[in-house]
């Protein structure tokens, strides 16, 4: 008994379906897992896709920050942002971000000569 107010659900992996299968799902029918064109999207492929997207966005920001160090602009800020994005997925970026934070905080601290003036 199909009721229009109930949304069909499926336990397990997410399934990518063809447009015709999507249309049948809208009508309240869930396509079978062995239907032609139904491919499971694993969490491993999601993790790889996320890692690639993070790497592309983070490396683009790093490159932009490097350019902004040479021309007038907020180079260190963009470098930090790029490292922050890369630190979501990569341990080496977390270490570099920690070093950058330490150096910036040392530069921001007044020296003993400046504190007396």
Residue pairs with C-beta under 8 A, 6 or more apart in sequence:
2 28
2 29
3 28
4 28
6 28
8 25
8 28
8 29
8 30
10 30
13 40
13 41
13 42
13 43
14 40
14 41
15 31
15 33
15 38
15 39
15 40
15 41
16 38
16 39
16 40
16 41
17 25
17 31
17 35
17 37
17 38
18 36
18 37
18 38
21 31
21 35
21 37
21 38
24 31
25 31
31 38
32 38
33 40
50 89
51 89
54 85
54 86
54 88
54 89
54 90
55 86
55 89
55 90
57 85
58 82
58 83
58 85
58 86
58 88
58 93
59 82
59 86
60 82
61 78
61 79
61 81
61 82
61 85
62 79
62 82
62 83
62 86
63 82
64 78
64 82
65 75
65 76
65 77
65 78
65 79
65 80
65 81
65 82
66 75
66 79
67 73
67 75
68 74
68 75
68 78
69 75
69 76
69 79
76 100
76 104
79 100
80 97
80 100
80 101
80 104
83 93
83 96
83 97
83 100
84 97
86 93
87 93
87 94
87 97
